[in-house]
């Protein structure tokens, strides 16, 4: 398989995974076995040229995850402080 065919296949797989699971770039990178930068570039730069319809769906997932990012961070911080308080009580 030629190099560009591998990239094309990786872009489509990453895009389909993100749309099907509403996954973040980070979790998609773990599943795909590559870096976050690679996944992000694949779905934002290459995918619109390869499959524009899928790229629109992926963009919606990226926008949704970006909007929720601060909420997730706040919840993680809250959980961390709760764990620390429980540890101090024991």
Long-range contacts (C-beta under 8 A, 24 or more apart in sequence): 7-42, 7-46, 8-46, 8-50, 10-34, 10-42, 11-42, 11-43, 11-46, 11-47, 11-50, 11-51, 12-47, 12-50, 12-51, 12-54, 14-39, 14-42, 14-43, 14-47, 15-42, 15-43, 15-47, 15-51, 15-54, 15-55, 15-57, 15-58, 16-54, 18-43, 18-58, 18-61, 18-62, 19-54, 19-57, 19-58, 19-61, 22-61, 22-64, 22-65, 23-61, 24-65, 25-62, 25-65
